[in-house]
């Protein structure tokens, strides 16, 4: 990734930002090998799986009863 200019900050308008984002993804697609993409996907899955299986249910179990108690008290 020698040309750093293509990774500058996003322009102001939404349409320009979308085109900018697509250009950056295309540039990454050209520069990263299949092995890098596979390693990236595996890393995301390894991080996301415990979050989905442990953290999210624990947070929901902790928050939902409190929210229900507040709503029932208001009724």
N, C-alpha and C positions, 0 to 999 in steps of 0.2 A: 504494500500500500504506500507507494511513493508519493502519489498525488494527494496531499492533505486538503486541497481546496474543495474537493467534492464532499468533504465531511464537515463543512462549516455549519454554523447555526442556521436554523430554519428561517425562511423569509416570513414576513408578517401575515400575508393573506392565507386563508385556508386552502385555496386551490393551489397556490404556489407551494405551500407546505406539503400538500399531498404529493405533488410532482417531485419535490425535493426528496421526500421520504422514499418514493418509488425509485428514484435515481440512486439513493444510497443503498437500498436493498439490492438493486441490480449490480451496483459496484461490489458489494460484499459477495454476491453470488458469483461474480467473475473472479474474485480474489481468493475465496476460500475453497479448499479442496473438499471432496466428498468425505474424506476421513475427518476433517475438521467439523463439517456439518453434523456427521454422525456423533462425534464426541460432544458437540454442543447439545444435541437432542438428548443424549443419554444423561448429561449433566442436569438438564432441566427436569427430566423425569425423576432422577434420583433425589433432587431437591423438592420437587412438587409432591411426590407420593407421600412422604411422611407428613407434610403439611396438610394434605387432603385427608389423610387417615387419622391423624392424631390432634393436630392443633385446631383445625376448624371444628370438629365435634366437641372438643374441650371448651372452646370459647362459646359455642352455641349452648352447651349444657350450663355454663356459668351465667350467661346473659339472659337467655330466654325465660327461666323461672322468675328472675327479677322483673323483667318487662311484663310478664303475665300478672305478677303481684300488683304492680303499679296500675295496670289497666283494670284489674278486678277491684281495686280500691277506689278507682274513679267511678266505677259503675255503682 
